[in-house]
Amino acid sequence: MTLHICVAQLNLVVGDTVGNARQIIEAAHTAHAQGAHVLLTPELAVSGYAAEDLYLRPGFLDACDDALKTIAVQTAGLSGLHVVVGHPQRTPGVGRKDRSVSVPTLLNAASVLHAGRTTMTYGKRELPNYQVFDERRYFVPAQGDGVFEVQDSQGQCVRVGVLICEDAWFDAPVVSTLGAGAQILAVINASPFHGGKGAEREHRLAERVRAVGVPLVYAHLVGGQDEVVFDGRSFALDAQGHVVARAAAFETALMSVSWASQAGRLMPLPAAVTAHPEADEDLWRALVMGVRDYVNKNRFPGVLLGLSGGIDSALVLAIAVDALGADRVRSVMMPSPYTADISWIDARDMAQRLGVRYDEIGIEPTFLALQAALASDFAGLPADTTEENLQARIRGTLLMALSNKFGALVLTTGNKSEMATGYCTLYGDMAGGFAVIKDVVKTAVFRLARWRNQHDPFGTGQQPIPERIITRPPSAELRPDQKDQDSLPPYEVLDAIIEHYMENDESPDSIVQAGYNADAVAQVVRLIRLNEYKRRQAPIGVRVTHRSFGKDWRYPITSHYRS
């Protein structure tokens, strides 16, 4: 006997139930033509993941139900093919009340469609409520198992057990599914990316497979959705936990893997195993996909950003060009009285290398006019960050005016180190629609810049970032001879403290005990606490660590607690 399973690694759009159904139907026809018996689609494929409070709207649930019916009808003629589709499923009765409106109780479900009808529906049992997940707000945990029978090429029955994402990480759903007779596990997923997550998934599920002794196929979503990115990398494991098939990262794909029966066990036939990207390429591709999908799915014609001649804006420009192409990216240099000549030269050089539109709009006349307007109020007071912030806010106003006039999305260029410590200006360099590197610390900014200069993942033929931009000391150039690290610890120290305190929830005392300077730890922790009000007003950006300043980070602005 031979069982052929296909995985549809799809880039779906939240709320586009018609378009998502179309993608699933097209994948089903292709899989059937290849001789597949089972097609797996990602978790909540019909609605897109995560649809958030759309799940509270009956009209949206009606649209999801209609899409599922459409898939069933349009795959009815695909003889022998079982299509596993992720979707929200209303259950009988009324669940919780939301603003006095009755909302149906929902399952995060997977239905098996065969010959035009639903033959089985399984509800997710383990609902995650950590990091970016908030599934208990919308779904209730299900009971029961999702085992269905498939006839293989020789007409013999194989029992396939469906699990949904988190279910595969816990003992009870797996043991229960095997107890119902499953010979192979089919896991559909929407698992957000962070650095190292791909290898972590495979390691955890390999442990699970070795413990129970049955093979597993893992179907995963790909694409960007607001701040999260799904990296694809669907895979299959044999009963010993070895990877026997893997789809590409950050690409749509139709992964096929066939299984032959030997002595009552399913053994994999040879299949393609795409290598994992190394760490910096992984991060680069996540950022590129996050920008591309946010811009395209929200139908922006292009993007624009302030190009300063510094490392952060240089990195964002390179990411934007890789994501969208040079013709959809515009750069604007806005020199002030403190802008160094080399900043002009390097900004022009980089724009020319990448072939993007480059404009220069001097801000000195506007800066002088604002100073004159405020002169009577500021009389006798020394210049300070007020004057520095005026320059940043002039630039933000100019970029937003260009955005309003031409429709391009403003990309902000602040990194995670700046977001953590408040070294960014509200309504200035924080003004924009998408913060590309808000989850990338400064040391990683330098590392990624060097990596991109040494690699050309999308075939642009360019080393995009002038070397001097990488090697010169970073400066906001808002006052004479200003350097970013005049008042901060070295970036290697700063970023390590951010990782320990913000990402890993370690206490200041434990960080000091790990060998970091007590004054530096106290300074960074204080700055993180003080600048919550700024971060709450920052645009969303691509999440690439296991804890970002977004849905992962929910601290009150008003709080008297001190670590």
C-alpha positions as CSV (number, residue, x, y, z in Angstrom):
1,M,0.0,0.0,0.0
2,T,1.1,3.6,-0.6
3,L,-0.4,6.7,0.9
4,H,0.2,10.1,-0.7
5,I,-0.1,13.2,1.4
6,C,0.2,16.7,0.2
7,V,0.7,19.9,2.2
8,A,-0.6,23.2,0.9
9,Q,1.7,25.7,2.4
10,L,-0.3,28.8,1.6
11,N,0.0,32.6,2.1
12,L,-3.6,33.4,3.1
13,V,-5.2,36.8,3.9
14,V,-7.3,37.4,7.0
15,G,-10.9,38.0,6.0
16,D,-10.5,37.1,2.4
17,T,-12.7,34.0,2.7
18,V,-13.4,33.9,-1.1
19,G,-9.7,34.3,-2.0
20,N,-8.6,31.8,0.7
21,A,-11.1,29.3,-0.6
22,R,-9.8,29.8,-4.1
23,Q,-6.3,29.0,-3.0
24,I,-7.4,25.8,-1.3
25,I,-9.4,24.7,-4.2
26,E,-6.5,25.3,-6.6
27,A,-4.2,23.4,-4.3
28,A,-6.7,20.5,-4.1
29,H,-6.9,20.2,-7.9
30,T,-3.1,20.2,-8.2
31,A,-2.7,17.7,-5.4
32,H,-5.3,15.4,-7.0
33,A,-3.5,15.5,-10.3
34,Q,-0.3,14.4,-8.5
35,G,-2.2,11.4,-7.0
36,A,-2.6,12.7,-3.5
37,H,-5.1,10.9,-1.1
38,V,-4.9,13.7,1.5
39,L,-4.4,17.4,1.3
40,L,-3.6,19.3,4.4
41,T,-4.2,23.1,4.7
42,P,-3.0,25.4,7.5
43,E,-4.8,26.1,10.7
44,L,-7.9,28.4,10.3
45,A,-7.1,28.6,6.5
46,V,-10.6,29.7,5.6
47,S,-10.6,32.8,7.8
48,G,-6.9,33.5,7.9
49,Y,-4.9,33.5,11.1
50,A,-5.5,35.4,13.3
51,A,-8.8,37.0,12.5
52,E,-9.1,38.3,16.1
53,D,-12.4,40.1,16.9
54,L,-13.8,39.3,13.4
55,Y,-14.6,36.0,15.1
56,L,-17.2,38.0,17.2
57,R,-19.1,39.0,14.1
58,P,-21.8,36.6,12.9
59,G,-21.5,37.9,9.3
60,F,-17.9,37.0,9.2
61,L,-18.7,33.5,10.5
62,D,-21.4,33.2,7.8
63,A,-18.7,34.1,5.2
64,C,-16.4,31.4,6.6
65,D,-19.2,28.8,6.5
66,D,-20.0,29.8,2.8
67,A,-16.3,29.4,1.9
68,L,-16.2,25.9,3.4
69,K,-19.2,24.9,1.4
70,T,-17.7,26.3,-1.7
71,I,-14.5,24.2,-1.2
72,A,-16.6,21.1,-0.6
73,V,-18.6,21.6,-3.8
74,Q,-15.6,22.5,-6.0
75,T,-13.5,19.5,-4.8
76,A,-16.4,17.0,-4.9
77,G,-15.2,15.6,-8.2
78,L,-11.7,14.9,-7.0
79,S,-12.1,11.2,-6.5
80,G,-10.3,9.7,-3.6
81,L,-9.0,13.0,-2.2
82,H,-9.6,14.0,1.4
83,V,-9.1,17.8,2.0
84,V,-8.4,18.8,5.6
85,V,-9.5,22.4,6.0
86,G,-8.9,24.7,9.0
87,H,-11.9,27.0,9.8
88,P,-13.9,28.5,12.7
89,Q,-16.8,26.2,13.7
90,R,-19.9,27.4,15.5
91,T,-21.3,24.9,18.0
92,P,-24.9,24.5,19.1
93,G,-26.2,27.0,21.7
94,V,-25.1,30.4,22.8
95,G,-21.8,31.1,24.4
96,R,-20.5,34.2,26.2
97,K,-22.1,37.6,25.8
98,D,-20.1,40.4,24.4
99,R,-21.5,43.9,24.8
100,S,-25.0,42.4,25.3
101,V,-24.8,40.6,21.9
102,S,-25.0,36.9,22.0
103,V,-22.0,35.3,20.3
104,P,-21.9,31.7,19.3
105,T,-19.4,29.4,21.0
106,L,-16.6,28.7,18.5
107,L,-14.2,25.9,17.9
108,N,-10.9,26.2,16.2
109,A,-11.7,23.4,13.8
110,A,-10.5,21.2,11.0
111,S,-13.0,19.5,8.7
112,V,-12.3,16.6,6.3
113,L,-14.0,17.2,3.0
114,H,-14.5,14.2,0.7
115,A,-16.8,13.7,-2.3
116,G,-18.5,17.0,-1.7
117,R,-19.4,16.6,2.0
118,T,-17.9,17.0,5.4
119,T,-17.0,13.6,6.7
120,M,-15.4,14.6,10.0
121,T,-14.8,17.8,12.1
122,Y,-12.2,18.0,14.8
123,G,-11.9,20.8,17.3
124,K,-8.7,22.0,18.8
125,R,-8.2,20.9,22.4
126,E,-5.3,22.9,23.6
127,L,-5.8,26.7,23.2
128,P,-2.7,28.8,23.6
129,N,-3.0,32.1,25.5
130,Y,0.6,33.3,25.7
131,Q,3.0,35.5,23.6
132,V,0.9,36.7,20.6
133,F,-1.8,34.0,21.1
134,D,-5.2,34.9,22.5
135,E,-7.3,32.0,21.4
136,R,-9.3,31.6,24.6
137,R,-10.9,35.0,23.8
138,Y,-12.6,33.4,20.8
139,F,-12.6,29.6,21.1
140,V,-13.6,27.0,23.6
141,P,-11.5,23.8,23.9
142,A,-13.0,20.7,22.2
143,Q,-13.1,17.1,23.3
144,G,-12.8,14.0,21.2
145,D,-10.6,12.8,18.4
146,G,-10.2,13.5,14.7
147,V,-9.4,10.2,13.1
148,F,-10.6,9.5,9.6
149,E,-10.0,6.6,7.1
150,V,-8.4,7.0,3.7
151,Q,-8.2,4.4,1.0
152,D,-4.7,4.2,-0.4
153,S,-3.6,3.3,-3.9
154,Q,-4.3,-0.4,-3.3
155,G,-7.7,0.2,-1.7
156,Q,-6.5,-0.5,1.8
157,C,-7.6,1.7,4.6
158,V,-5.2,4.0,6.5
159,R,-6.3,5.8,9.7
160,V,-5.1,9.4,9.8
161,G,-5.3,11.4,13.0
162,V,-5.8,15.2,12.8
163,L,-4.3,17.5,15.4
164,I,-4.3,21.3,15.4
165,C,-1.0,23.0,16.3
166,E,-0.8,23.2,20.1
167,D,-2.5,19.8,20.4
168,A,0.7,18.1,19.1
169,W,2.8,19.7,21.9
170,F,0.8,18.0,24.7
171,D,0.5,14.3,25.7
172,A,-3.3,14.0,26.0
173,P,-4.5,14.9,22.5
174,V,-1.8,12.7,20.9
175,V,-2.3,9.7,23.1
176,S,-6.1,10.0,22.7
177,T,-5.7,10.2,18.9
178,L,-3.5,7.1,18.8
179,G,-6.0,5.3,21.0
180,A,-8.6,6.0,18.4
181,G,-6.4,4.0,15.9
182,A,-4.4,6.7,14.1
183,Q,-1.5,5.3,12.1
184,I,-0.1,8.7,11.1
185,L,-0.6,12.2,12.6
186,A,-1.6,15.1,10.4
187,V,-0.9,18.4,12.2
188,I,-2.2,21.7,10.7
189,N,-0.6,24.8,12.1
190,A,-0.3,28.6,12.3
191,S,2.9,29.1,14.4
192,P,4.4,32.6,14.3
193,F,8.1,32.9,13.5
194,H,10.8,34.0,15.7
195,G,14.5,33.3,15.4
196,G,15.2,29.6,15.9
197,K,11.5,28.6,15.9
198,G,11.8,26.3,12.9
199,A,14.4,24.0,14.5
200,E,12.5,24.2,17.8
201,R,9.3,22.9,16.2
202,E,11.1,20.0,14.6
203,H,12.9,19.1,17.7
204,R,9.8,19.1,19.9
205,L,7.7,17.1,17.5
206,A,10.6,14.7,16.9
207,E,10.6,14.0,20.6
208,R,6.8,13.5,20.5
209,V,7.0,11.1,17.5
210,R,9.8,9.0,19.1
211,A,7.7,8.7,22.2
212,V,4.7,7.3,20.4
213,G,6.2,5.6,17.5
214,V,4.1,6.9,14.6
215,P,5.1,9.3,11.8
216,L,3.8,12.8,11.5
217,V,3.1,15.4,8.8
218,Y,3.2,19.1,9.8
219,A,1.4,21.6,7.6
220,H,2.2,25.2,8.2
221,L,1.1,28.6,7.2
222,V,3.4,31.1,5.4
223,G,3.2,34.9,5.1
224,G,2.9,38.1,7.0
225,Q,-0.1,39.2,9.0
226,D,0.3,42.6,10.7
227,E,3.2,42.1,13.1
228,V,3.6,38.4,12.9
229,V,5.2,36.3,10.2
230,F,4.6,32.6,9.4
231,D,7.7,31.0,8.0
232,G,6.3,27.9,6.2
233,R,8.9,25.1,6.6
234,S,6.2,22.4,6.6
235,F,7.8,19.0,7.2
236,A,7.3,15.3,7.7
237,L,8.9,13.0,10.3
238,D,9.2,9.2,10.2
239,A,8.4,7.1,13.3
240,Q,12.0,7.6,14.6
241,G,11.7,11.4,14.4
242,H,13.9,11.9,11.4
243,V,13.0,14.7,9.0
244,V,12.0,13.0,5.7
245,A,10.5,16.0,3.9
246,R,10.6,19.8,4.4
247,A,9.2,22.6,2.3
248,A,11.0,25.9,1.8
249,A,11.0,28.7,4.3
250,F,9.1,31.9,3.5
251,E,7.6,30.6,0.3
252,T,4.3,29.1,-0.8
253,A,4.7,25.4,-1.7
254,L,2.9,22.1,-2.3
255,M,4.9,19.6,-0.3
256,S,4.3,15.9,-1.2
257,V,5.4,12.9,0.8
258,S,4.4,9.3,0.2
259,W,4.2,6.5,2.8
260,A,4.5,2.7,2.1
261,S,3.3,0.0,4.6
262,Q,6.0,-2.3,5.8
263,A,5.2,-4.8,8.5
264,G,2.2,-2.8,9.5
265,R,4.1,0.5,9.9
266,L,4.1,3.5,7.5
267,M,7.6,4.1,6.0
268,P,8.4,7.3,4.0
269,L,9.4,7.1,0.4
270,P,12.2,9.6,-0.7
271,A,11.0,13.2,-0.8
272,A,12.6,16.7,-1.0
273,V,14.2,18.0,2.2
274,T,14.9,21.8,1.8
275,A,17.7,23.0,4.0
276,H,16.9,25.5,6.8
277,P,18.3,29.0,6.0
278,E,21.1,30.0,8.4
279,A,20.2,32.4,11.2
280,D,20.8,35.7,9.6
281,E,19.2,34.7,6.3
282,D,16.2,33.5,8.3
283,L,15.9,36.8,10.0
284,W,16.4,38.7,6.7
285,R,13.7,36.7,4.9
286,A,11.3,37.2,7.8
287,L,11.7,41.0,7.7
288,V,11.4,41.1,3.9
289,M,8.2,38.9,4.0
290,G,6.8,41.0,6.8
291,V,7.2,44.2,4.8
292,R,6.1,42.8,1.5
293,D,2.9,41.3,2.9
294,Y,1.9,44.2,5.0
295,V,2.3,46.6,2.1
296,N,0.7,44.4,-0.5
297,K,-2.2,43.0,1.6
298,N,-3.1,46.5,2.6
299,R,-2.8,47.7,-1.0
300,F,-0.3,50.4,-0.6
301,P,1.3,51.5,-3.9
302,G,4.7,51.7,-2.3
303,V,6.7,53.0,0.6
304,L,8.9,55.9,1.5
305,L,11.4,56.5,4.3
306,G,13.8,59.1,5.6
307,L,17.3,58.2,4.6
308,S,19.8,59.7,7.0
309,G,23.2,58.2,6.0
310,G,23.0,56.1,9.2
311,I,22.9,52.3,9.7
312,D,19.2,52.0,10.7
313,S,17.7,53.7,7.7
314,A,20.2,52.0,5.4
315,L,19.1,48.6,6.6
316,V,15.4,49.5,6.3
317,L,16.0,50.7,2.7
318,A,17.7,47.5,1.7
319,I,14.9,45.4,3.3
320,A,12.3,47.5,1.5
321,V,13.9,47.1,-1.9
322,D,14.3,43.3,-1.4
323,A,10.6,43.2,-0.4
324,L,9.1,45.5,-3.1
325,G,11.6,46.3,-5.8
326,A,13.3,49.7,-6.3
327,D,10.4,51.1,-8.3
328,R,8.1,51.1,-5.3
329,V,10.5,52.6,-2.8
330,R,11.3,56.3,-2.3
331,S,14.0,57.7,-0.1
332,V,14.1,61.3,1.3
333,M,17.2,62.9,2.8
334,M,16.3,65.8,5.1
335,P,19.5,67.5,6.2
336,S,19.7,69.8,9.2
337,P,22.4,72.2,10.2
338,Y,24.1,69.3,12.0
339,T,24.1,66.8,9.1
340,A,27.7,65.8,8.3
341,D,28.8,65.9,4.7
342,I,29.5,62.2,4.7
343,S,25.9,61.5,5.6
344,W,24.8,63.2,2.3
345,I,27.4,61.4,0.3
346,D,26.6,58.0,1.8
347,A,22.8,58.4,1.5
348,R,23.1,59.4,-2.2
349,D,25.5,56.5,-2.8
350,M,23.2,54.0,-1.3
351,A,20.1,55.3,-3.2
352,Q,22.1,55.1,-6.4
353,R,23.3,51.6,-5.7
354,L,19.7,50.4,-5.2
355,G,18.2,52.5,-7.9
356,V,15.5,54.0,-5.8
357,R,14.1,57.5,-6.1
358,Y,16.1,59.9,-3.9
359,D,15.1,63.4,-2.9
360,E,16.6,66.0,-0.6
361,I,14.5,68.4,1.4
362,G,16.5,70.7,3.7
363,I,14.9,71.3,7.1
364,E,17.0,74.3,8.2
365,P,14.5,77.0,7.1
366,T,11.7,75.3,8.9
367,F,13.8,74.6,12.0
368,L,14.8,78.3,12.2
369,A,11.2,79.4,11.7
370,L,10.0,77.2,14.6
371,Q,12.8,78.5,16.8
372,A,11.8,82.0,16.0
373,A,8.2,81.3,16.8
374,L,9.1,79.8,20.2
375,A,11.9,82.4,21.0
376,S,9.9,84.4,23.4
377,D,8.7,81.4,25.4
378,F,12.2,79.8,25.4
379,A,14.1,83.1,26.2
380,G,16.9,82.6,28.7
381,L,16.6,78.8,28.6
382,P,19.5,76.6,27.3
383,A,19.0,74.4,24.2
384,D,18.3,70.8,25.0
385,T,16.3,67.8,23.6
386,T,13.5,70.2,22.8
387,E,15.4,71.6,19.9
388,E,16.6,68.1,18.9
389,N,13.0,66.8,18.9
390,L,11.9,69.8,16.7
391,Q,14.2,68.5,14.0
392,A,12.9,65.0,14.2
393,R,9.3,66.2,14.2
394,I,9.9,68.4,11.1
395,R,11.1,65.3,9.3
396,G,8.2,63.2,10.5
397,T,5.8,65.9,9.3
398,L,7.4,66.1,5.8
399,L,7.3,62.3,5.4
400,M,3.7,62.1,6.5
401,A,2.8,64.9,4.0
402,L,4.4,63.0,1.2
403,S,2.5,59.9,2.3
404,N,-0.8,61.7,2.4
405,K,-0.2,63.3,-1.1
406,F,1.0,60.2,-2.9
407,G,-0.4,57.2,-0.8
408,A,3.0,55.6,0.0
409,L,3.4,54.0,3.4
410,V,6.0,55.6,5.7
411,L,8.4,53.1,7.0
412,T,10.0,54.1,10.3
413,T,13.6,53.2,11.0
414,G,13.9,52.8,14.8
415,N,15.3,49.6,16.2
416,K,14.5,47.6,19.3
417,S,17.3,49.1,21.4
418,E,15.9,52.6,20.8
419,M,12.3,51.4,21.4
420,A,13.3,49.9,24.7
421,T,15.1,53.0,26.0
422,G,13.0,55.7,24.5
423,Y,15.8,57.0,22.2
424,C,13.2,57.9,19.6
425,T,10.9,60.9,19.2
426,L,7.1,60.8,19.3
427,Y,5.7,62.4,16.2
428,G,9.2,62.5,14.8
429,D,11.2,59.5,13.8
430,M,8.4,57.3,15.3
431,A,5.9,58.9,12.8
432,G,4.9,56.3,10.2
433,G,2.8,53.3,9.4
434,F,5.1,50.3,9.8
435,A,8.2,49.9,12.0
436,V,10.4,47.4,10.0
437,I,13.1,46.8,12.6
438,K,11.4,47.6,15.9
439,D,12.1,44.0,17.0
440,V,15.8,44.1,15.9
441,V,18.3,45.2,18.5
442,K,21.2,47.5,17.4
443,T,23.9,44.7,17.4
444,A,21.7,42.7,15.1
445,V,21.2,45.7,12.9
446,F,25.0,45.8,12.3
447,R,25.1,42.0,11.8
448,L,22.3,42.0,9.2
449,A,23.9,44.9,7.3
450,R,27.1,43.0,7.0
451,W,25.2,39.8,6.0
452,R,23.2,41.6,3.3
453,N,26.4,43.1,1.8
454,Q,27.9,39.6,1.6
455,H,24.7,37.9,0.2
456,D,22.2,38.5,-2.5
457,P,19.1,36.4,-1.6
458,F,16.8,37.9,-4.1
459,G,19.2,38.4,-7.0
460,T,19.4,42.2,-7.1
461,G,23.1,42.1,-8.0
462,Q,24.0,44.8,-5.5
463,Q,26.0,45.2,-2.3
464,P,23.5,47.8,-1.1
465,I,25.1,49.4,2.0
466,P,28.2,51.6,1.8
467,E,30.9,50.3,4.1
468,R,31.3,53.6,5.9
469,I,27.6,53.5,7.0
470,I,28.4,50.3,8.8
471,T,31.7,51.4,10.4
472,R,31.1,55.0,11.5
473,P,29.7,55.6,15.0
474,P,25.9,55.9,14.9
475,S,24.5,59.4,15.5
476,A,21.1,61.1,15.3
477,E,22.9,64.3,14.2
478,L,20.6,66.5,16.1
479,R,23.4,68.5,17.8
480,P,27.1,69.0,17.2
481,D,29.3,65.9,17.5
482,Q,26.4,63.8,18.8
483,K,27.0,60.1,19.2
484,D,24.2,57.6,20.1
485,Q,26.3,56.1,22.9
486,D,27.1,59.3,24.7
487,S,24.5,58.4,27.3
488,L,23.9,54.7,26.8
489,P,26.0,51.6,27.7
490,P,27.8,50.0,24.8
491,Y,25.3,48.3,22.5
492,E,26.7,44.8,23.3
493,V,25.8,45.5,27.0
494,L,22.6,47.4,26.3
495,D,21.2,44.7,24.0
496,A,22.2,41.9,26.4
497,I,20.4,43.6,29.3
498,I,17.3,44.1,27.1
499,E,17.3,40.4,26.2
500,H,17.6,39.3,29.9
501,Y,15.1,41.8,31.3
502,M,12.6,42.4,28.5
503,E,12.6,39.2,26.5
504,N,13.3,36.7,29.3
505,D,11.7,38.4,32.3
506,E,14.8,38.1,34.5
507,S,15.1,40.4,37.5
508,P,17.6,43.2,37.7
509,D,19.4,41.4,40.6
510,S,19.8,38.2,38.5
511,I,21.2,40.2,35.6
512,V,23.8,41.9,37.8
513,Q,24.7,38.4,39.3
514,A,25.2,37.3,35.7
515,G,28.1,39.8,35.5
516,Y,26.5,43.0,34.2
517,N,27.3,46.4,35.7
518,A,24.7,47.3,38.3
519,D,24.5,51.0,37.2
520,A,24.0,50.0,33.6
521,V,21.3,47.5,34.5
522,A,19.5,50.1,36.7
523,Q,19.7,52.6,33.9
524,V,18.3,50.3,31.2
525,V,15.5,49.0,33.4
526,R,14.5,52.5,34.3
527,L,14.5,53.6,30.7
528,I,12.4,50.6,29.7
529,R,9.9,51.4,32.4
530,L,9.7,55.2,31.7
531,N,9.1,54.8,28.0
532,E,6.0,52.6,27.9
533,Y,3.9,55.6,26.9
534,K,6.0,56.0,23.7
535,R,5.9,52.4,22.7
536,R,2.1,52.3,23.1
537,Q,2.0,55.0,20.3
538,A,4.5,53.3,18.0
539,P,3.5,51.7,14.7
540,I,3.4,47.9,14.5
541,G,6.4,46.2,13.0
542,V,7.7,42.7,12.2
543,R,8.0,40.4,15.2
544,V,11.2,38.3,14.9
545,T,12.0,37.4,18.6
546,H,10.1,35.4,21.0
547,R,9.1,38.6,22.8
548,S,8.6,41.9,20.9
549,F,7.2,45.3,21.9
550,G,3.8,44.4,20.6
551,K,1.2,41.8,21.6
552,D,3.9,40.0,23.6
553,W,4.4,43.0,25.9
554,R,1.4,44.3,27.9
555,Y,2.5,46.6,30.7
556,P,0.5,49.4,32.2
557,I,1.7,52.9,31.5
558,T,0.6,54.1,34.9
559,S,2.4,51.9,37.5
560,H,4.3,52.5,40.7
561,Y,5.9,49.1,40.8
562,R,9.7,49.1,40.7
563,S,11.8,46.0,40.1
